Amino acid sequence: MLAFSPWILPGLALLALWLDRLVGEPARYHPLIGFGTLAMKLEARWNPHLRGSQSAAQPAGEAVNGIFSGACLATLAGVGAWLLLVLPLPVCIAWLWYGGAGLDNAGPWATGFTSVLVIVCVYVSVGWQSLREHGQAVATAFSEQGLEAAKTQVARIVSRDTESMDESAVARATIESVLENGSDAIFAPLFWFAVLGPAGAVLYRLANTLDAMWGYRTPRLQAFGYCSAKMDDLLNWLPARLTALSYAALGRTSSALRCWQRQARHCASPNGGPVMCSGAGALGVVLGGGAFYHGEWQSRPVMGEGQDTKIDDIPRSIRLVDQTVWLWLSTAMLLSLCGWL
């Protein structure tokens, strides 16, 4: 790896985040759009999911064996697809970053090149401004145009049904999205950047994108998306808990830690639970509870404690995420100056 002054890497990350805040995500030419298209094409070729084509006259034993062999084949295909899509680019970036191309002896231009590499990798891996814009759009729509406009905006960021939502439900869904995506879209890529350099940030973003596309328990993706879902859980495990700890430190600490300890175990997501429970406690609001998904009521655990949510709580959740960004950058700068990062 090229030699940098201790404060350079956090400084480059800060520049990347500033670029993200300045221009946001490119709507048409973001690299992840091309990656998503490639993933869809690969899945269309590799996913041998069962389509109920077993013959009705087939012996029961053979049908069961066919189901298990089909699921195993789909799982293996999903593993292969994950490896093929996720690993090559981070490996190439790591090769450049750790001097495989001889850049460590190439003079000042190489330092400039690798600095740009860091900024670009972090920029395409984080979604800070996008998170802020989507959250604020709901609050702005409510204040300027009313509840129906806010429901239209929140439908863009959540999968639950929005037709019957009141103000509290709109605020609740938005805050949950802001808190959880703060971990997924900002803090997890920053964590992996700190651990593995620019290759780590890109690896995480590609893996997280595949989970968003394939990590569902549907007949088509139950087996094929298994690897993507589990790898995303693994990559998010520690960043999610550091995010939850950060939310607690910057908000109502005792409430956040109490909600995390008591409520997160009841959440379906092993990583989203700690983040949202801690964030809700830090803000002093109640999140979670049942909701309609595709016309069906689904019960969910309550997260947080305190008052019911209001639209005015959305900017508060965004500020909590913003403050956490600055906490992480300040901590990274301090650790770098101490020689620990």
N, C-alpha and C positions, 0 to 999 in steps of 0.2 A: 504494500500500500504506500502511496506517495506520502511524504512527510508534510504535515500541516501544523501550524501553530495550534495550541490547545483550543482556542476559541473559534477556529475557522469552521469546523463542521457544524456546531450549533448555529454559527452565523450564516452558513449556506442554507441550513434548514429554515432559518428565519427569512432569508431572501425568497426561498421557494414558497413559504406561506404568505409572504407579502405579495408575491406574484399571483398566488391563488386568490387572495383578497381583492387584488386590483382588477384582474380580468376574469376570474371565475373559471368554470370549465367551458372549453370550446364546445358549442352546441352541435356542430356538424363534423368536426375533424378530430375529436378526442380519440386517442389510440385505443381506448377500451371499446369503442364502437366496432372497430375492425376486429378486435379480439373476440367480441361477442358474436360477430358474424361467423368467424372461423369456428368458434365453439359449436354454434348451431349446425353448421355443415358437418363437423366431425361427429356430432351426436347422431345426426340423421344416417350416417354411414355405419356407426359402430354400436349403436344401442339396439340390442336384440330383444327388447322388452316383449313380454308375452301379450298377444292380442286376442287371447281367447280362441286360438285356432286349434286347440286340442279337439280331436274328433270325439263326438258324443259316444261313439261305440268303442272308444279306446278303453282297455282294461284299467281299472282304478289304480293299480300299482304302477303301471306304465305312465299314467297321467301324473301321478305324484312325483315320480322320478323325473319326468319331463319338466315339471315346474321347478324342482330344486336345481336341476342342471341348467335350466334357462336362467334362473336367478344368479347362479354362480357365474355363468358366462357373462351376464350383464354386469355383475360386480367387477369381474376381471377387466372387462372392456372399459368400465368407468375408471378403474385404476390406471390403465394404459392411457386413456384419454387425458386424465389429470396430469400424468407425468409428461406427456407429449406437449400439452398446452402450457403448463406452468413453468417447467424447469429450464428450457433452452435459453430464454432471454435473460433471466437472472444469472445463469451460469456465464453467459457472455459478458454481462456487466461486471460480475465478480472477477472474471479473467482480466478485464481492463483495470478494474479498481485495485487489484492486488499485484499489478505489475507484470502480468503475463505477456503483455504486448511490448514490454520494455519501456513503458512510459516513465518509470521511475528514474531513468537515466537520460531522458529526452529533453531536459531543460525547462525553462519557464513556460513554454507553450503547452507542455504536458500538464502543468499545474492548472493552467487556464482551462484546458480541455476537461480535466477531471472535475474541476469546480462546476463547469456547465453541466457535466454529466450528473453530478449530485443534485443540482437545482432542478433539472428536468425530471429526474427520477422521483424526487420528493413531490414536485408539483403535480405530476400525473397520478400520483398515488394517494393524495389527500383530497378531501372534498369539503374543506372548511366553509368557503364562501357559498357553495351550493347548499349546504345544511342551513346556513344562516338565512339565505334567500327564501328557501322553501318554508322555513318556520315563520319568518317575518311576513311572508305573503298571506298566511292564514290570518294573522292578527290584523294586518292592514285591510284585508278584504272585509273582515268583520266590522272594523271601525268605520270604513268608508261606504260599504254596500250592504252590510247586514249578514245575518246568519246563513242564508242560502249561498251567498258568494263565498263565505268561509268554508262551507261544506264542499263546494266545488274545488277549492284549493287543497283541502285536507285529503280529498279523494286521490290526489296526485302522489301522495307520499305514504298512504297506508292501504292495506288490502281489505280492511273491514268495510262493511256497508255503511254509508253515510246518510242515507235518506232520512232516517228517524233520529239523527243526532240533535241534541240541544247544545247550547253554548258550552256547558261543562264537558260534554262528550267530545266536542270538537277540540277544546283545549287539551283534554286528557290525551287524545290520540296524537296531537301535535307534539306535546311535551314528551311523550314516550318515544316518538320518532327522533326528536332532537337529542335526547339523552342517550339512547341506544346507538344512534348513528354517530354521535360524538366519539364513541369508542371505536366503531367499525371504520369510519371514514377519516378520522384524524389521529387518534391516539395509538391505535394498533399499528398503522404504517409508520408512525414516528418511532414507536418502540422497536420495530424490526429494523428501521434505519439505524437506530443507535446500536443494535446488536450485530447486524450483518452489513451495515453500510447501504449504499443505494440499491444493491441487489436484494437486500432484505425487504426494503419498502416495496419494490416491484413484485417480488415473489408473493408478498402478502396480498397486494391489490389484485393480482391475477387469481390467486386462490379464493379470495373473497368474492370476486366476480363470478367464478364458476359455482360457488355455493349459492349465490343469488339466482343463478340460472338452473342449477341441477339439484339443489339440496332440498327437495320436496318429497314427501311421502305419498306420492301418487303411483298408480300402476306403472306409468311410463318411467318414473325416475326413482322408485323405491330402491332398486338394486343398482342401477347405473349411477345414480347420484350419491351413493353411500360414501364413497371415498371422498368426494368433494365436501360433503357435510361434515364428516369426521375430521378432515384436515383443517377445515375452517374452525371447528370447535377447538382443536389443538392449538392452532396459531393464535386464537383469541383468548385462550385461557388466562394467561398472565396479564396481557394488556388490559383485559376487561376488569380484572381485580385491582390493578393499579389505577384505572380510571375511576372505579367505585371508591377507592381510598381517597383519590384526589377530590371527587365531588364531596365526600364527607369532610375533608379538611377545609374546604372553601365555603361550606354551608353550615347547616345545623348539625354539628358533628355527632353529638350523642344520638340524636334522632336517626341520622343516616346510618350509623353503625348498628343501631338496634334493629332498624328495618332490614338491613342487609342480613344480619344474623338470623332473624326470626322468619323472614318472608321469602328470601331468595330460594330456599330449598324447595318451595312449593311451585316455583316457576318452571315452565316447560323448557326454556332455554337455559343451559348451564352457564352461559356467559351474559346473556341479556338480563337475566334475573338479578345478579348482583349489581349491575350497572343501574338498572331502572329503580330497584328498591333503594339503593343508596342515594341516587339522584332525587327521588321523590322525598325521602326523608330530609335531605339537605335543603330542599325547597319548602318543606313543610306543607306538602299537598298530598292528596290521595290519588293514585293512578290505578290502572288495571281494572278488574271487574269484567263481567261478561260483555259480549258484543256479538253482533250479527256478522257472519262471514258467509257470503254467497247465499244469503237467505236463511242460514241456519244459525241458531243461537249457540254460542260456545262460552262455557263458563271459564273464567280465568281468575287467578288469585288477586286479591287486593294488594297493592304495593304502596308503601309510604304511610304517613299519618299526618293529621292536621286538617286543614280546610279542603273543601271540594275545589276543583280547579276552575279557574276563570280565564278568559282570553288574556287578561293582563299578566297571567303567569307565564305566557309563552315567551315574551322578552326576557323574563327572569331566567328561564331555562337556557336561553341563548347566551345570556351573560355568564351563566355558570360554566358553560362550555368554553366561552372566550377566556375566562379567568383561568380555566384549567390549561388551556394552550400556553398562556404566559407562565403559569407555574411550571409546566414541563420544560419549556425553553430555558427558564431561569435555572432550574435544577440541572439541566444538561450543561449549561454554561459553567456552573459552579463545579460540577463533577469533572468537566474537561480541564478546567484550570487547576484542579487538585490532582490531575493525572489519573483519574479513576475511570475515564470513559474514552 
